[in-house]
Amino acid sequence: MDKDTAFLFAGVKFDKKRFAREFSLFQKKESDGDDNDQVDDLSFLGSSSIPEQEQQNVVSVSGKKRKRKNASASSETVEGFNVFKSSKSKLVESGKQNEQEETDLFLKQKKEQNRQIERDAVLRKNYKIHVRGDNLPSPLLNFAELSTRYGCEPYILHNLRELGFKEPTPIQRQAIPVLLSGRECLASAPTGSGKTLAFVIPMLMKLKQASKDGIRAVIMCPTRELAAQTSRECKKMAKGNKFRIKLMTKELLKNADFSRRPCDILISTPRRLQIAIRKKKIDLSRVEYLVLDESDKLFELGLLKQIDSVVKACSNPSVVRSLFSATLPDKVEELARTVMHDAVRVIIGRKNTASESIKQKLVFTGSEEGKLLALRQSFAESLNPPVLIFVQSKKRAEELFEELKFDSIRADVIHSDLPQNQRENAVDDFRAGKTWVLIATDVVARGMDFKGVNCVINYDFPESASTYIHRIGRSGRAGRPGEAITFYTEDDVKYLRNIANVMTSSGCEVPSWIMDLSKEKWKKYAPKRESISTKPKDLE
Ligand SMILES: Nc1ncnc2c1ncn2[C@@H]1O[C@H](COP(=O)(O)OP(=O)(O)OP(=O)(O)O)[C@@H](O)[C@H]1O
């Protein structure tokens, strides 16, 4: 009996005397041996090292074999017609031959399937791909398999070549086949590891061609900056196809009549999408593909209602939904599973850790004043632009900007109170290298792909471990080296251990006294801090 279900039968006892007749029949049936079939079929596995879900694939194959056996048993009931004896024996001969051929073919297929399972396991091990789910598709060996296995249009491979992407990243190797097989997916991989293309490529392949059927794919991002960046990445990958890819801007939201404006793929923040749904400006009932990028952020309390209304509006029963993030708390996973159907879970490396290509450092500055001194000293001695500096509030971002403005450092500032065009310019100038130092709030902590950021400075201690992981993940992207420096004061010491844990799990060394500190429960930490400004108060 199956070990997992054995408990269901615990305590059940048959009255063998009372049911002697039935019991003897039951015993006879048992000794007929048909049930051993499944066990025999599994015996070829030999080793218990093959993962559980992969064994399940094999069990379904053995199920087929059993059907075949039953079929041949029933054909034997024609025996006894002597008149046809000679032709019958020929028939039996050829029948036996067919049966043998079928068995050989079956064994060959089974062997090949088993080899594939072994190859998949090796590939997953090499790329630290951890999967959970039934009937999992094999990871990609290379991008060429998009064509050989899935028949993708040539423009996709052409665009990948143009972008200089030779090999799929680990998350792309596994998440792309999962989504192409029509399965929902919960995916987590380190910052800067190519998650965007892991959901964009299968989306383009699934939609195939532009159509006038209305919106067929929606990507939700927590910030406007990230939505704009994702829309650009989509367009780059879709070059050569006529997809209409739209970013939900303020203007579009105001004027849009999507029934007249053809749109295949819509990228938006949840808030704008929710407004458009409420005002009946869009119809999402034909959406086949829904992505929640930075999903743990989207599942935070403030955004949950907006997400809920979008998920409900995507009412097509065959919609494929996926969640992507570098951090995936257990609670978010649990919540997501309540709405997703049979989702496959794909985790690269260890869950909730920082990218291993970032050198992380903690610097004690004593007080708030000490931070400014430490920053100026770093600029004078070693800091190599571009540098991204995170502070905990809009006010502090402006204060630090005022301080650095006079230091002949090409600095700029970004936060959510600035007008949209100023936010866009700040991002563009930083990307183009016109600005060396960008001072920011957490509005650009997630998802933003500033390729060459050499160093991230946490001027103010982050509010949570996941914020830390996302902030420092703005450097060290796509395998490049990066650096992260976190300033801390006396006040922050109580939460130091939480950061130290992230550091050690991504391979950085931490002084032992920090590891001896107790771990504090930590959420939304943003203490009141002394002003950064050094200007005398009466001059402000
Ligand atoms: N197969 C690939 N080979 C090389 N570079 C790639 C590949 N796929 C994506 N990239 C590049 O890697 C960088 C990071 O990708 P992306 O922004 O998708 O990361 P991410 O995993 O979403 O990060 P984050 O968690 O910070 O949002 C981008 O510059 C992207 O162009």
The ligand as a Gaussian input file, in Angstrom:
#p B3LYP/6-31G(d) Opt

LIG

0 1
 N       20.440000      35.060000     -21.803000
 C       21.026000      36.189000     -21.448000
 N       22.368000      36.339000     -21.599000
 C       22.976000      37.489000     -21.228000
 N       22.338000      38.552000     -20.698000
 C       21.011000      38.455000     -20.530000
 C       20.287000      37.281000     -20.898000
 N       18.984000      37.487000     -20.611000
 C       18.886000      38.718000     -20.090000
 N       20.089000      39.317000     -20.053000
 C       20.420000      40.672000     -19.545000
 O       20.570000      40.578000     -18.123000
 C       20.204000      41.806000     -17.516000
 C       19.278000      41.563000     -16.337000
 O       18.055000      41.034000     -16.807000
 P       16.659000      41.366000     -16.104000
 O       16.489000      42.838000     -15.968000
 O       15.619000      40.603000     -16.800000
 O       16.953000      40.771000     -14.663000
 P       15.941000      40.359000     -13.507000
 O       16.257000      38.964000     -13.144000
 O       14.554000      40.672000     -13.898000
 O       16.426000      41.299000     -12.330000
 P       15.592000      42.006000     -11.130000
 O       15.299000      40.953000     -10.124000
 O       16.505000      43.021000     -10.591000
 O       14.341000      42.562000     -11.724000
 C       19.567000      42.655000     -18.604000
 O       20.485000      43.637000     -18.987000
 C       19.290000      41.691000     -19.718000
 O       19.350000      42.312000     -20.963000

